[in-house]
Amino acid sequence: MPAERTPTALGFLTVTEHAELGLFGGYLVLNHAGRPLEFHCTSPVKANRAQEILYGPTLRPYLFGEQIGQTLIAKARNEVALVCTDLASCLAAREFIEKPLLLIMSGENKTTTAAEGEALFGARFKLGKNDIAIAARFEADEQAARTFHSQLIDGIDLTEPFARIREALEEAQKSVRQVA
């Protein structure tokens, strides 16, 4: 019987906000060399006024993590070793996925991320040149991330794929605007 293979792909999840259309989520799966294996995005998601009132401060984690993140990750065909996000509210998806979920805290999102997701954070640590946070109650994700990172030869830049996702989502928004 062949030994089980450990996945070497990485997933990257982010959400962009459009003032008129709402939220667009994107999930990019890359191989160990940083090449795309698959990409998924959502149709626009917009909370109605009743949801804004009822969910209150938990609305963003609900929309970003449960509605958008969970859905996109479930659609993926390629198994990943771990999922990275650049938005604290996406950490809420960790409750619904089996793989570790890392919040990559880059210079541009560090302060807003900290303010946005303090209640969602578990441990914080350094991984290469990246500051990382994981979801509360999932402390084992830190060791899984360290193990996987030590196996990466080139030390892939964990912040760069989010720019690719945002550009792809901008293209998707253009097509939605043309239809609307």
C-alpha positions in Angstrom: 0.0 0.0 0.0 1.5 3.4 -1.0 2.3 5.9 1.7 -0.1 8.8 2.0 1.2 11.9 0.3 1.3 15.2 2.2 -0.2 18.0 0.1 2.2 20.6 -1.0 -0.3 23.2 -2.3 -1.2 26.4 -0.5 -4.6 28.1 -0.5 -5.0 31.9 -0.3 -8.3 33.4 0.7 -9.3 37.1 0.6 -12.4 39.3 0.3 -12.7 42.7 -1.4 -15.5 45.2 -0.8 -17.2 47.2 -3.6 -19.4 50.1 -2.4 -22.3 49.3 -4.7 -22.0 45.6 -5.4 -21.0 44.2 -2.0 -18.3 41.6 -1.1 -16.4 39.5 -3.6 -14.4 36.5 -2.2 -11.5 34.9 -4.0 -9.6 31.6 -3.3 -6.4 30.8 -5.1 -4.6 27.5 -4.8 -0.9 27.5 -5.7 1.6 24.7 -6.1 5.0 24.7 -4.2 6.5 26.9 -7.0 3.8 29.5 -6.7 2.0 28.6 -9.9 -1.9 28.6 -9.9 -3.6 25.3 -9.7 -7.1 26.7 -9.4 -9.1 29.9 -8.7 -12.6 30.4 -7.4 -14.5 33.6 -6.7 -18.0 34.4 -5.4 -20.8 36.4 -6.9 -21.3 39.6 -5.0 -22.5 39.1 -1.4 -24.3 41.9 0.4 -25.9 41.9 3.8 -29.4 43.3 4.1 -30.3 45.8 6.8 -31.9 43.1 9.0 -28.7 41.1 9.0 -26.6 44.2 9.8 -28.8 44.7 12.9 -29.1 41.1 14.0 -25.4 40.1 13.5 -24.0 43.4 14.8 -20.2 43.2 15.3 -20.2 39.5 14.2 -21.4 40.3 10.7 -18.0 40.6 9.1 -16.7 37.3 10.5 -20.0 35.6 9.5 -19.9 36.9 5.9 -16.1 36.7 5.3 -15.5 33.4 7.1 -18.7 31.3 7.1 -20.5 32.5 4.0 -17.6 33.3 1.7 -14.5 31.5 3.0 -16.1 28.2 3.8 -17.9 28.1 0.5 -14.8 28.9 -1.6 -12.5 26.4 0.2 -15.1 23.7 -0.1 -15.2 24.2 -3.9 -11.5 23.5 -4.3 -10.5 20.3 -6.0 -6.8 20.4 -4.9 -6.0 19.5 -1.3 -3.9 22.1 0.4 -1.4 21.8 3.3 -2.7 25.1 4.7 -4.8 28.2 3.9 -3.6 31.7 4.2 -5.6 34.9 4.5 -4.9 38.6 4.9 -8.1 39.5 6.7 -8.8 38.8 10.3 -12.5 38.2 9.7 -11.7 35.3 7.4 -10.3 33.4 10.4 -13.9 32.5 11.2 -13.7 30.0 8.3 -11.3 27.9 10.5 -14.3 26.4 12.4 -15.5 24.8 9.1 -12.3 23.6 7.4 -9.9 20.8 8.3 -6.7 22.5 7.3 -4.7 25.1 9.3 -5.7 28.7 8.5 -3.1 31.4 8.9 -3.6 35.2 9.0 -0.6 36.8 7.3 -0.2 40.2 9.0 1.7 42.3 6.5 2.8 45.9 7.0 -0.2 47.4 5.2 -2.9 45.4 7.0 -1.3 44.9 10.5 -3.1 47.7 12.3 -6.5 47.3 10.8 -6.2 43.5 11.1 -5.4 43.7 14.8 -8.3 46.0 15.5 -10.7 44.0 13.3 -10.0 40.6 14.7 -8.6 40.7 18.2 -11.3 38.4 19.5 -10.6 35.9 16.7 -6.9 35.6 17.4 -5.2 32.7 19.0 -1.4 32.5 19.0 0.8 34.9 17.1 4.3 34.0 15.8 6.9 34.6 13.1 7.2 32.4 10.1 10.2 33.4 8.1 9.7 37.1 7.5 6.0 37.0 8.1 4.0 37.8 11.2 1.3 35.2 11.6 -1.8 34.9 13.7 -4.1 31.8 14.0 -7.6 31.4 15.0 -8.4 31.0 18.7 -8.8 27.4 19.8 -6.6 26.1 17.0 -3.2 26.3 18.5 -2.0 23.2 16.7 -2.1 25.2 13.5 1.1 26.9 14.5 3.1 23.6 14.5 1.5 22.5 11.3 2.5 25.8 9.7 6.1 25.6 11.0 6.4 22.0 9.7 5.2 22.9 6.3 7.2 26.1 6.1 10.4 24.2 6.9 9.8 21.9 3.9 9.5 24.8 1.4 12.8 25.2 -0.4 12.3 28.7 -1.8 10.3 30.1 1.0 7.3 31.4 -1.0 6.2 35.0 -0.4 3.0 34.6 1.6 1.8 38.1 0.9 2.1 38.3 -2.9 -0.8 36.0 -3.9 -3.3 38.3 -2.4 -2.5 41.0 -5.0 -3.2 38.4 -7.7 -6.5 37.5 -6.2 -7.5 41.2 -5.9 -6.6 41.8 -9.5 -8.7 38.8 -10.6 -11.6 40.0 -8.5 -11.4 43.4 -10.1 -11.8 41.8 -13.5 -14.8 39.8 -12.2 -16.3 43.0 -10.8 -16.0 44.6 -14.3 -18.1 41.9 -15.8 -20.7 42.1 -13.1 -20.9 45.9 -13.6 -21.4 45.4 -17.4 -24.3 42.9 -16.7 -25.9 45.2 -14.1 
